[in-house]
Amino acid sequence: MSGNSSAKPNANFTDFVRRITSVPHSEIKAKLDAEKAAKQVSKTSSRVSGVSSKRAT
């Protein structure tokens, strides 16, 4: 094993979890809402073109 990981094997994981939990909920929600809006725009634009994404069976 390397010298760094033998001192605190969970140090990297703990730091990672701290970074995740330090992000405010409002920031995460804003990013998700922006992605959702972008997806809705792309779905709408594909419908407008008149091309269906489903095949007729």
Helices and strands as residue ranges (DSSP letters): H 3-7, H 11-21, H 25-48
